[in-house]
């Protein structure tokens, strides 16, 4: 693949991730009480809710900054976050049909299959972006050598 095309694709992936994580982090910070309640309602996050309510939105926003400063790091952080969120969603769905994800805004109102599909899409494009970014870095090292 041509380097310019690869760069545009990775750039588009970074923009999508940036928008998702910026929105998600911002919505959580705007209503920390609701986010805290959704985390405290989860049987899986019993003792961790107090810490996660502050850490998760900050990490989401730091991932956005990382996407701007260092694409690869941002993609790794963002893809890791979405993968962890997806694992959590799957665990919650196994426990019962009620989904209290705490994502905030319109993301929280998605039906579970759509929410999982959206997360799956972001994991796939995140992995694609990471792979393309790594390939581009190898190509640059080979050319320089």
C-alpha positions, 0 to 999 in steps of 0.5 A: 500500500502506498504510504500516503494512502496508509497515512490517510487511513490511519489518520481517519481511524485516529479521528474516529477514535478521538471523537468517540473517546472525547465524547465518552470521556466528556459525557462522563465528566459532565455527569460524574454522579450518574457515571458513579451510580452506574458503576456502583450498580455493577456487581463486577466493579464493587470496590473499584467504582470509587477509583474508576469513576475518576480514572476512566474519563481521564484515561479516555481524554489522555488517549485523545491527547496521545492520538494527537501527539503519538498515533501509535500510543493513542491507538494502543491505549484507545483499542485497549480501552475499548477491548476492556469495555467490551469484555466488561459489557460481555460479562454484564450481559452474561449476568442478566439482560439489563445492561448498565454500561455507564458509557453516557449519552447516546452510547448508553442508550444503544441496544446491547447487540448494537453496542457490542457491534460498535465496540467490535468495529472500533476494536477491528479498526484500532487493530488495523490502525496499529498494524498499519502504523507499525508497518509504516514504521518498519518501512521507514527504518528499512529505507533509512538503513 
